[in-house]
Amino acid sequence: SLGSQYQRNVCGQGDVDWFRVSVGKHEHIQIRADSLDGGAAAKISVYSADGSILLMSKAATWPGQHLAVVLPAEGREQVLIKVESAFPNLSGSAVRYGLKVEKTYPLYLPKIDKNK
């Protein structure tokens, strides 16, 4: 559910965790995978509710990095989230992450160029 954090670990090589999330009528959601013990590096892939369409994918670039993605969710009631290790050899009970999905509101700031 939105706002709850689910703690998991990457138990073994190739371990994948799946989450089905109801996004309600929110236009945008933020999906966070936080490294809980400093050793996790997650790859988040978001699919349509039936799993047939990959909507977006992003991976941490180093161990211990927190990862956040913003998904335009308007018109969707549910999404499937796949979380796996960003690195093939990074696994074990100490490789823990917390997954949290929240509604969000994007903020667009103007670009200011001082050289003009």
Order of alpha helices (4+ residues) and beta strands (2+ residues): beta-beta-beta-beta-beta-beta-beta-beta
